[in-house]
Amino acid sequence: MPDGESLLICGDNASGKSLLARIIGGDIIADCGEVICPDKVATVSFSLENEALAQDRHNDDSECIAGGIDWGRSAEQIIGSGDKFNQIVELLQIEHLLEKPFKILSTGETRKVLLAQALVKEPEMLVLDDPFSGLDITSQRHLTTVLEQLIERGINVILVDFYHQELPNNINKILVMKDGKIALYDTKETVISSAIWQQLNHHQVNLPHHLPDCYDYQHLDSQQAFVEINDLSIQYQDHKVFSDFTWSFQRGQHWRLAGPNGCGKSTLLGLINGDNTKAYGKDITLFGVKRGSGETIWDIKRHYGLVSAQLHRDYRASCSILGVVLSGFFDSIGLYETPSKQQIKIAREWLELLGIDQPENKPFSRLSYGQQRLILIARAVVKLPLILVLDEPCLGLDNQHRSQVLALVDYITRHSNTHILFVSHDSRDKLDCLTHQLSFVPFEDHYHIEITKI
């Protein structure tokens, strides 16, 4: 890779993209051969994010702090110091994030902070693994502009990503990986026009003739709203998230939640699926039961299936692929109960439906990020929940698996009693089943809610 050149490394899940990026970045030492890189290489990746969060978890001192919450390091502390700190913060437009705890940032916001951390080191080479994941549309376009400027300045930029429209125009070369080997390597124009590229990007979606058995929710009143929220206000430290928020989620509806990074979409999902303790004392009714009236967290979670970046971060239990999927029946992180033969049969059927060809006893921790995300999707749908929460579900998925997952979600809504709550900033993530949209629109010091039919 000549000095000043840029490169896109792409390929399907488990093709070896991220492993190659970690070798180039110095995180992994190759078993043989030689890797020659500039002295100053900086990386941005999901594994780097996990390392930062793991350090904050290790140093958590909540039990000894007044108020009982150790917020961990701020975004500014994560970034670190450097001569060009102020310029980089201004370039990435993240001044408003500096004082926020890193662990409460949205997926898109963490990507911006980690990119700032990389740039503060003034690298000669920048290795970015899936840098657009979780970014809202405006932030994606801004990142494209930033990367184009860095390439023009002569920084070697290596992007590990799937080919999409927001990629910088001045990327010179594309390297396509398949099964740990180079399938294509040439100029962007030559690769995109090749027959091999067209063959590698041909996607076939397979839908089932019927869905596996699912739970029965007949105990619920058919006229009762799933979720009712009245005059909700939420605030973290001095940051106001919601103010006077009222919303109702009715049977037969499928919702998209839309809004920029950090507007409160994931916070709202946490409030209604039992993961956010700020729901206590608020006027929130779930499945006919007001929060705080004696229900347990498991009474709430049994109605939900969930895929989110936060769940992905938290799923650190030692478990096999099959064990992770089976844990969806018990709403647990890790498998601590003995599943029935029927549950094992259903879990295996979902692995097949999602095109997961890895051995079912393979450790979850040994999978690539995209493969892990696919397993977590299987975990979410395994019991065909009443409400399927898909918070950026396709992060890390190659185009074939993305198409398969989205088509399967639409199929599920047509052939089961499952309802959808969907969040995605990716223009490729389209669902035909969606009926309503809840939009977070900037208004003064918080976000105003707009509700529309689709």
Buried (B, 14 or more C-beta within 10 A) or exposed (E): BEEEBBBBBBBBBBBBBBBBBBBBBEBEEEEEEEEEBEEEBBBBBBBBBBEBBEBBBEEBEEEEEEEEEBBBBBBBBBBEEBEEBEEBBEBBEBEEBBEBBBBBBBBBBBBBBBBBBBBBBEBBBBBBBBBBBBBBEEBBEBBBEBBBEBBEEEBBBBBBBBBEEBBBEBBBBBBBBBEEEEBBBBEBEEBBEBEEBEEBBEEEEEEBEEBBEBBEBEEBEEEEBBBBBEEBEBEBEEBBBBBEBEBEBBBEBBBBBBBBBBBBBBBBBBBBBBBBEBBEEBEBBBBEBEBEEEBEEEEBBBBBBBBBBBBBBEBEBEBBBBBBBBBBBBBBBBBEEEBEEEBBEBBBBBBEBBBBEBEBEBEBEEBBBBBBBBBBBBBBBBBBBBBBBBBBBBBBBBBBBBBBBBBBBBBBBEBBBBBBBBBBBBEBBEBEBBBBBBBBEEEEEBBEBEEEEE
